[in-house]
């Protein structure tokens, strides 16, 4: 089961974001980050010089059934 955490960016592409910049982090079953998403749910480059803090866990989903991933984002107001 993969997990989705809501995050707040402190640095985004090596710059301080204007206001509160939220996004999402996807972790695999071993707890390793496998993807970053902006506040619109669009995947962004993981190696773009980002710093962030975790806000909360949105939930878990089966990687083979991505519908649950999008349902988690929608539950947080994305889309």
Secondary structure, 3 states (H helix, E strand, C coil): CEEEEEEEEEEECCECCCCCEEEEEEECCCCCEEEEECCCCCEECCCCCCEEEEEEEEEEECCCCCHHHHHHHHHCCCC
